[in-house]
């Protein structure tokens, strides 16, 4: 039927096709021929025709900041496809929210950032569904929310999307599922419920629809502290540590990624808790996720430093105390509202949440520093409560390490916060420890010989005591790896000058870079720094670009959606 030339071409094209691609190609060819499809040529056990005939398609959408939601949604989509259900996987940053009313089955995997905010790239979708009255009466939906229970507004974005869909007339066919940092089992249960709900709604049996295991575990690395150095001068009020970690196993990461550490609680505080409660420190106790001795649970695995309001409320029920809606450490709770005995404290242990890992922007470059070395930049946090000095849990934990000591960590993918092609220009705005990922960017571009121009805005309190990585930055400037450098040291002048003021001073050149395709990165504190910087960027776009406020917002939004405007703020 086919000439030898055409047959060889067909064989070359089809040899690497996946099953789904083969099905699509067979349908395409059958459509051209006006005949039947060629799916019969595939092994019949690979296709569940009962599901295919009953369910035309489901949509699985994800909203992600660091990449977790995308990875999970991609994994779940693969499982769904293997069960014969056609699935459309989509990023909420690209999805047209006005098409929601046309959907039949719509499932969302979405994370929550900071103080209950949606992921940056999903904000347009989030705002659209809240600002418009859509008719979702034909929509059957479910939401899987990712979050971190150490934050008070745990999984708020997922809750918001779930309730908004219902208010707009959608039919919730599986309950909202809220997942903490270790979400493997919860995700597994959720996808099983998706199958059950879709199959039930479609009137087909799910007894044979077994679900494969979802693999979401983080890869843990074992490292050794090879160097730890306070970057601030002795006259500074701050302590900022440059920490280098060596590993035997090769590391895989991109500039812009973060390093995750699970900090241990102070042994001194643990000992005081044990003394106050009278509990046997060696007693074995089983919590929902781990079994160990009391002292090991309190030292390594449970959050005791800053309890959620919900945990404090549960503590009040157990102990019978009347406690206002506050967030306190476990030690403070025990001092002010003591337990009756050790047995009652065992009940308290059961309500404590797991210790949450902390993320630090990686400040090294895989190309410049090799595959067995990684750096982070950590500002030691100190604060006073009732005239008593406290330190941040993880920053204090890391700053007290000595060279040669072991540290376990994992790597969080860069997500949207990554370098463009080496020939593209970048503007980096990172005061304080916000410089960490930009040190990584500069080392990487220097190592690969990137031709794109690099502009850094950096600031802190004092030039003499707080210009961290000063010699490196000046070397990059001398060699041309750093094209422009603007500095803002707020305590060195009568009027405080911050990075946003330096941006405004260079408004014309900044806009010229933007028009030339430069990417803008902001790293550091969310309030007020990142908001002030964004307001300044909008002002520059309005003034220099002769645009209205709405047009400037659209300009910056388009930059964000295309990956040219990214923030890593906290």
DRENKOL-877791 format. One record per residue (C-alpha): residue in three letters; residue number from 1; x, z, y. Coordinates in steps of 0.1 Angstrom, whole numbers. Each point is the difference from the previous one (the first is absolute). Layout:
N
  residuo  num      X      Z      Y
      ALA  NUM      X      Z      Y
...
end
This chain:
570
  residuo  num      X      Z      Y
      UNK    1      0      0      0
      UNK    2     28      9     24
      UNK    3     32    -20      6
      UNK    4     32     17    -12
      UNK    5     11      5     36
      UNK    6    -33     18     10
      UNK    7      0     20    -32
      UNK    8     35     13      7
      UNK    9    -10      9     36
      UNK   10    -30     19    -13
      UNK   11     22     19    -25
      UNK   12     25      9     26
      UNK   13    -27     14     23
      UNK   14    -19     19    -26
      UNK   15     29     16    -19
      UNK   16      3     30     25
      UNK   17    -37      4      8
      UNK   18    -15     34     -3
      UNK   19    -33      4    -19
      UNK   20    -20      1     32
      UNK   21     18    -30     14
      UNK   22     -7    -19    -33
      UNK   23    -37      8      2
      UNK   24     -1    -11     37
      UNK   25     19    -33     -9
      UNK   26    -23     -7    -29
      UNK   27    -31      4     21
      UNK   28     15    -22     27
      UNK   29      8    -28    -24
      UNK   30    -34      4    -17
      UNK   31    -16     -3     35
      UNK   32     19    -33      6
      UNK   33    -11    -13    -33
      UNK   34    -36     12      3
      UNK   35      2     15    -34
      UNK   36      5     34    -17
      UNK   37     28     24      8
      UNK   38     31      3    -21
      UNK   39     -1     38     -4
      UNK   40     -7     -5    -37
      UNK   41     36     -8     -5
      UNK   42      9     35     10
      UNK   43     -1     28    -27
      UNK   44    -36     10      0
      UNK   45      7     37     -1
      UNK   46     16     -2     34
      UNK   47    -33     -7     18
      UNK   48    -30     23      1
      UNK   49    -27    -26      5
      UNK   50    -28     26      2
      UNK   51     16     16     31
      UNK   52      9    -34     15
      UNK   53    -36    -12     -2
      UNK   54    -14     33     13
      UNK   55     23      6     29
      UNK   56     11    -29     21
      UNK   57     26     19     21
      UNK   58      9     33     14
      UNK   59     22      6     31
      UNK   60     27     26      0
      UNK   61     13      7     35
      UNK   62     29     22     10
      UNK   63     11     16     33
      UNK   64     36     12     -1
      UNK   65     27     14     23
      UNK   66     29      7    -24
      UNK   67    -10    -23    -28
      UNK   68    -15     25    -24
      UNK   69    -36    -14      3
      UNK   70     12    -35     -4
      UNK   71     21      8    -31
      UNK   72    -29     19    -16
      UNK   73    -26    -26      9
      UNK   74     22    -28    -14
      UNK   75      4     20    -33
      UNK   76    -37      6     -2
      UNK   77     -8    -37      7
      UNK   78     22    -10    -29
      UNK   79    -19     24    -24
      UNK   80    -33    -13     12
      UNK   81     10    -37     -5
      UNK   82     11      8    -36
      UNK   83    -35     12     -7
      UNK   84    -15    -34     10
      UNK   85    -13     10     34
      UNK   86      9    -24     28
      UNK   87     15     21     28
      UNK   88      9     -9     36
      UNK   89     29     22     12
      UNK   90      2      2     38
      UNK   91     18     18     27
      UNK   92    -24     15     26
      UNK   93     23    -12     27
      UNK   94     -9    -36    -11
      UNK   95    -36      6    -11
      UNK   96    -29    -12     22
      UNK   97    -22     30      3
      UNK   98    -30    -22     10
      UNK   99      1    -13    -36
      UNK  100     -9     34    -14
      UNK  101    -37     -8      1
      UNK  102      7    -29    -24
      UNK  103     18     22    -26
      UNK  104    -17     13    -32
      UNK  105     27     23    -14
      UNK  106     25     14     25
      UNK  107     26     27     -8
      UNK  108     25     15     24
      UNK  109     33     17     -5
      UNK  110     11     15     33
      UNK  111     24     27     13
      UNK  112     -2     24     29
      UNK  113     28      5     25
      UNK  114     10     28     23
      UNK  115    -30     18     14
      UNK  116    -27    -18    -19
      UNK  117      9    -35     13
      UNK  118     -5    -32    -19
      UNK  119     31    -21     -9
      UNK  120     12    -21     29
      UNK  121     -7    -33    -17
      UNK  122    -35     12    -11
      UNK  123    -11     13     35
      UNK  124    -16    -33     10
      UNK  125    -22      1    -31
      UNK  126     -7     37      5
      UNK  127    -10     -5     37
      UNK  128    -22    -30     -8
      UNK  129    -22     17    -26
      UNK  130     -5     29     25
      UNK  131     -6    -21     30
      UNK  132    -25    -24    -16
      UNK  133    -34      4    -17
      UNK  134      5    -20    -32
      UNK  135    -27     -6    -27
      UNK  136     17     12    -32
      UNK  137    -32      3    -20
      UNK  138     13    -23    -27
      UNK  139     34     17     -2
      UNK  140     10     22    -30
      UNK  141     31     19      8
      UNK  142     25     27     -9
      UNK  143     30     16     18
      UNK  144     32     14    -13
      UNK  145     17     20     28
      UNK  146     37      9      0
      UNK  147     12     29     20
      UNK  148     22     31      2
      UNK  149    -18     34     -4
      UNK  150     27     17     20
      UNK  151    -17    -16     31
      UNK  152    -33     15     13
      UNK  153    -19    -33      2
      UNK  154      6     -9    -37
      UNK  155    -11    -35     -9
      UNK  156    -21     -3     32
      UNK  157      2    -37      3
      UNK  158    -13     -5    -35
      UNK  159    -29     24      8
      UNK  160     -8    -19     32
      UNK  161     -1    -34    -17
      UNK  162    -21     14    -29
      UNK  163    -26     16     23
      UNK  164     -1    -30     24
      UNK  165     -7    -24    -29
      UNK  166    -29     22    -11
      UNK  167    -14      3     36
      UNK  168      1    -38      3
      UNK  169    -22     -3    -31
      UNK  170     26     -4    -28
      UNK  171     -6     14    -34
      UNK  172     27     24    -12
      UNK  173      3     -7    -37
      UNK  174     29     24     -6
      UNK  175      7     32     19
      UNK  176     28      2     26
      UNK  177     33     10    -18
      UNK  178     25     19     21
      UNK  179     36     -1    -14
      UNK  180     29     21      9
      UNK  181     37    -11     -1
      UNK  182      1      1    -38
      UNK  183    -29    -25     -4
      UNK  184      7    -15    -34
      UNK  185    -27     17    -20
      UNK  186    -26     -1     28
      UNK  187      6    -38      3
      UNK  188     -4     -4    -37
      UNK  189    -33     18      0
      UNK  190    -12    -20     30
      UNK  191      6    -34    -15
      UNK  192    -17     11    -32
      UNK  193    -31      9     21
      UNK  194      3    -34     17
      UNK  195     -4    -17    -33
      UNK  196    -29     23    -11
      UNK  197    -18     -5     33
      UNK  198      5    -38      2
      UNK  199    -10     -4    -37
      UNK  200    -31     22      4
      UNK  201    -11    -17     31
      UNK  202      5    -34    -17
      UNK  203    -19     11    -31
      UNK  204     29     -4    -25
      UNK  205     17     23    -24
      UNK  206     33     16      8
      UNK  207      7     15    -34
      UNK  208     28    -24     -6
      UNK  209     14     -1     35
      UNK  210     29     23     -5
      UNK  211     22      5     31
      UNK  212     38     -2     -1
      UNK  213     21     28     14
      UNK  214      6     -1     37
      UNK  215     37      6      8
      UNK  216      5     15     34
      UNK  217     27     25     -5
      UNK  218     29      2     25
      UNK  219     35     -8    -12
      UNK  220     21     32      5
      UNK  221     37     -2      8
      UNK  222     25     27     -6
      UNK  223     26      2     28
      UNK  224     28     22     13
      UNK  225      6     10     36
      UNK  226     32    -17      9
      UNK  227      0      8     38
      UNK  228    -21     21     24
      UNK  229      8      0     37
      UNK  230    -17     14     31
      UNK  231     -1    -29     24
      UNK  232     -7     21     31
      UNK  233     26     15     22
      UNK  234      5     38     -2
      UNK  235    -16      3     35
      UNK  236    -32    -16    -12
      UNK  237    -33     19     -6
      UNK  238     -6    -22    -30
      UNK  239     14     -6    -35
      UNK  240     -2    -35    -14
      UNK  241     16     -5    -34
      UNK  242     15    -32    -14
      UNK  243     -2      3    -38
      UNK  244     17    -23    -24
      UNK  245    -11     -1    -37
      UNK  246     19    -16    -28
      UNK  247    -16    -11    -33
      UNK  248     13    -13    -33
      UNK  249    -31    -22     -4
      UNK  250     -2    -31     22
      UNK  251    -25      4     28
      UNK  252    -25    -27     10
      UNK  253    -15      1     35
      UNK  254     -4    -20     32
      UNK  255      9     11     36
      UNK  256    -31     18     14
      UNK  257     -8     18    -32
      UNK  258     -3     38     -3
      UNK  259     15     26    -23
      UNK  260    -24     26    -14
      UNK  261     11     35     -8
      UNK  262    -20     28    -16
      UNK  263     13     32     18
      UNK  264      3     34    -17
      UNK  265    -14     31     17
      UNK  266     24     28     11
      UNK  267      9     24    -28
      UNK  268     -1     28     25
      UNK  269    -36     -8      9
      UNK  270     -9     -3    -37
      UNK  271     16     34     -8
      UNK  272    -20     16     29
      UNK  273    -33    -15    -13
      UNK  274      8     13    -35
      UNK  275      7     35     14
      UNK  276    -32      0     20
      UNK  277    -22    -10    -29
      UNK  278     17     19    -28
      UNK  279     -2    -30    -23
      UNK  280     26     -4    -28
      UNK  281     23    -29     12
      UNK  282      7    -11    -36
      UNK  283    -37     -2    -10
      UNK  284     -9    -36    -12
      UNK  285    -30    -14     19
      UNK  286    -17    -34     -6
      UNK  287    -12    -19     31
      UNK  288    -19    -33     -1
      UNK  289     33    -19      1
      UNK  290     28     22    -13
      UNK  291      7     31    -21
      UNK  292     30     22     10
      UNK  293      9     35     10
      UNK  294    -15     15     32
      UNK  295     33      0     19
      UNK  296      7    -37    -10
      UNK  297    -35    -11     10
      UNK  298      3     17     34
      UNK  299     36    -12      5
      UNK  300     -2    -36    -11
      UNK  301    -36    -13     -5
      UNK  302    -26     16     22
      UNK  303     -7     -2     37
      UNK  304      3     34     15
      UNK  305     13     -8     35
      UNK  306    -31    -13     19
      UNK  307    -32      3    -20
      UNK  308    -30    -23      7
      UNK  309    -31     15     15
      UNK  310    -19     -7    -32
      UNK  311     26     20    -20
      UNK  312     -2     29     25
      UNK  313    -38     -1     -5
      UNK  314      4      2    -38
      UNK  315     24     28      5
      UNK  316    -26     19     20
      UNK  317    -26     -4    -28
      UNK  318     25     13    -27
      UNK  319     11     30     20
      UNK  320    -32      8     18
      UNK  321     16      0     34
      UNK  322    -17    -14     31
      UNK  323     26    -25     12
      UNK  324     -5    -24     30
      UNK  325      5    -38     -4
      UNK  326     38     -1      4
      UNK  327     31    -14    -17
      UNK  328     25     26    -10
      UNK  329     29      4    -24
      UNK  330     -7     17    -33
      UNK  331     24     28     10
      UNK  332    -19      6     33
      UNK  333    -34      0    -19
      UNK  334     13     26    -24
      UNK  335     13     22     28
      UNK  336    -32     -1     20
      UNK  337    -25     -3    -28
      UNK  338     16     14    -31
      UNK  339    -11     -6    -36
      UNK  340    -13     30    -20
      UNK  341     24     -5    -29
      UNK  342     21    -24    -19
      UNK  343    -30    -13    -20
      UNK  344    -17    -10     32
      UNK  345     32    -18     11
      UNK  346     -1    -20    -32
      UNK  347    -33    -14     12
      UNK  348     16     -8     34
      UNK  349     28    -20    -17
      UNK  350    -27    -23    -16
      UNK  351    -13    -11     34
      UNK  352     34     -8     15
      UNK  353      7    -37      5
      UNK  354     31    -17    -13
      UNK  355     30     -3     22
      UNK  356     -1    -33     19
      UNK  357     31    -21      3
      UNK  358     14     -8     35
      UNK  359     11    -34     10
      UNK  360     31     -9     21
      UNK  361      9    -34     13
      UNK  362     31    -13    -18
      UNK  363     29     -5     25
      UNK  364     23    -20    -23
      UNK  365      2    -36    -10
      UNK  366      2    -12    -36
      UNK  367     22    -29     11
      UNK  368     23     21     21
      UNK  369      2     32    -20
      UNK  370     -4    -12    -36
      UNK  371    -25      7    -28
      UNK  372     12     35     -8
      UNK  373     -3     16     35
      UNK  374    -29      8     22
      UNK  375     -2     18     34
      UNK  376    -27     19     19
      UNK  377     -2     16     34
      UNK  378    -18     34      2
      UNK  379     -8     20     31
      UNK  380     -2     37     -9
      UNK  381    -34     13     12
      UNK  382     -2     35     13
      UNK  383    -29     18     17
      UNK  384    -14     34      8
      UNK  385    -31     17    -12
      UNK  386     -7     34     16
      UNK  387     36      2     12
      UNK  388     12     -5    -35
      UNK  389     23    -30     -6
      UNK  390    -10    -25    -27
      UNK  391     15    -32    -13
      UNK  392    -16    -32    -12
      UNK  393     -2      1    -38
      UNK  394     17    -32    -10
      UNK  395     24     -4     30
      UNK  396     12     36     -6
      UNK  397      3     -7    -38
      UNK  398     21    -31      6
      UNK  399     22     13     28
      UNK  400     12     29    -22
      UNK  401     14    -22    -27
      UNK  402     37      0     -7
      UNK  403     21    -29    -11
      UNK  404      0     -5    -37
      UNK  405    -35     14     -6
      UNK  406    -26    -20    -18
      UNK  407    -32    -14     15
      UNK  408    -29    -18    -16
      UNK  409    -18    -27     21
      UNK  410    -20    -32     -2
      UNK  411     -2    -30     23
      UNK  412    -32    -10     18
      UNK  413     -1    -38      7
      UNK  414      2    -12     35
      UNK  415    -35    -15      0
      UNK  416     -5    -17     33
      UNK  417     30     16     17
      UNK  418     27    -25    -11
      UNK  419     25    -24     16
      UNK  420    -10    -36      7
      UNK  421     22    -29     -9
      UNK  422     36      5     11
      UNK  423     -3    -26     27
      UNK  424    -30     17     17
      UNK  425      4     23     30
      UNK  426    -10     36     -1
      UNK  427     -8     28     25
      UNK  428      5     35    -13
      UNK  429    -15     30     18
      UNK  430     11     33    -16
      UNK  431      8     32     19
      UNK  432     14     30    -19
      UNK  433     -1     -3    -38
      UNK  434    -21    -31      6
      UNK  435     33    -18      0
      UNK  436      4      5    -37
      UNK  437    -15    -33    -13
      UNK  438     16    -19     29
      UNK  439     34     12    -11
      UNK  440     -9    -16    -34
      UNK  441    -11    -32     17
      UNK  442     32     -3     20
      UNK  443     23      7    -29
      UNK  444    -20    -25    -21
      UNK  445      1    -28     26
      UNK  446     37      7      6
      UNK  447      7     -3    -37
      UNK  448    -19    -32     -6
      UNK  449     11    -17     32
      UNK  450    -35     -4     14
      UNK  451     -3    -22     30
      UNK  452    -30     16     15
      UNK  453      4     20     32
      UNK  454     -4     38     -2
      UNK  455    -12     23     29
      UNK  456     -1     37     -4
      UNK  457    -18     26     22
      UNK  458     12     35     -8
      UNK  459     -4     33     17
      UNK  460      2     38     -3
      UNK  461      6     30     21
      UNK  462     37     -2     11
      UNK  463     25    -27     -2
      UNK  464     30     23     -8
      UNK  465    -17     21    -27
      UNK  466    -28    -22    -15
      UNK  467     13    -36     -1
      UNK  468      0     -1    -38
      UNK  469     19    -28    -17
      UNK  470     15     -8     34
      UNK  471     34    -14    -13
      UNK  472    -18    -23    -25
      UNK  473    -24    -13     26
      UNK  474     27     -7     25
      UNK  475     20    -18    -27
      UNK  476    -30    -22     -8
      UNK  477     -3     -8     37
      UNK  478     37     -9      2
      UNK  479     -2    -23    -31
      UNK  480    -32    -17     12
      UNK  481    -21     13    -30
      UNK  482    -20     19     27
      UNK  483     -9    -24     28
      UNK  484    -17     24     25
      UNK  485      1     38      3
      UNK  486    -22     21     23
      UNK  487      3     38      0
      UNK  488    -23     27     13
      UNK  489     12     36      1
      UNK  490    -29     20     15
      UNK  491     19     32     10
      UNK  492     29    -17     17
      UNK  493    -20    -10     31
      UNK  494    -22     18     25
      UNK  495    -30    -21    -11
      UNK  496     -4     -3    -37
      UNK  497      6    -35    -13
      UNK  498    -13    -11    -34
      UNK  499      3    -32    -21
      UNK  500    -33    -13     13
      UNK  501     14      1     36
      UNK  502     30    -20    -11
      UNK  503    -23    -25    -16
      UNK  504    -19     -4     32
      UNK  505     32     -4     20
      UNK  506      9    -30    -23
      UNK  507    -36    -14      0
      UNK  508      9    -36      8
      UNK  509     27     -2    -27
      UNK  510    -21     18    -25
      UNK  511    -29    -24      4
      UNK  512     25    -30     -2
      UNK  513     11     14    -34
      UNK  514    -36      4    -11
      UNK  515     -9    -36     10
      UNK  516     31    -11    -19
      UNK  517    -13     15    -33
      UNK  518     18     34      0
      UNK  519    -14     28    -22
      UNK  520     -5     34     14
      UNK  521      6     33    -20
      UNK  522     -9     35     12
      UNK  523     11     31    -19
      UNK  524     -3     37      9
      UNK  525    -27     24     11
      UNK  526    -35    -13      1
      UNK  527    -11     21     30
      UNK  528      8     -6     27
      UNK  529     30    -24     -6
      UNK  530    -16    -28    -20
      UNK  531    -32      0     20
      UNK  532     20     -1     33
      UNK  533     22    -29    -14
      UNK  534    -31    -20    -11
      UNK  535    -17      5     34
      UNK  536     32    -12     17
      UNK  537      2    -31    -23
      UNK  538    -36     -8      9
      UNK  539      7      4     36
      UNK  540     30    -23     -3
      UNK  541    -21    -27    -18
      UNK  542    -27      3     27
      UNK  543     24     -2     30
      UNK  544     26    -24    -12
      UNK  545    -23    -22    -21
      UNK  546    -28     -1     27
      UNK  547    -25     12    -25
      UNK  548    -31     23      1
      UNK  549      0     33    -17
      UNK  550    -21    -15    -29
      UNK  551     24    -29     -3
      UNK  552     30     23     -1
      UNK  553    -17     21    -28
      UNK  554     -6    -32    -19
      UNK  555     36    -12      5
      UNK  556     14     33    -14
      UNK  557    -26      0    -28
      UNK  558     11    -35    -11
      UNK  559     36     12      1
      UNK  560    -10     29    -23
      UNK  561    -19    -21    -24
      UNK  562     28    -25     -3
      UNK  563     26     27     -6
      UNK  564     17     -2     33
      UNK  565    -11     34     13
      UNK  566      5     29    -24
      UNK  567      0     38      5
      UNK  568     14     28    -21
      UNK  569    -13     30     18
      UNK  570     -7     36     -9
end
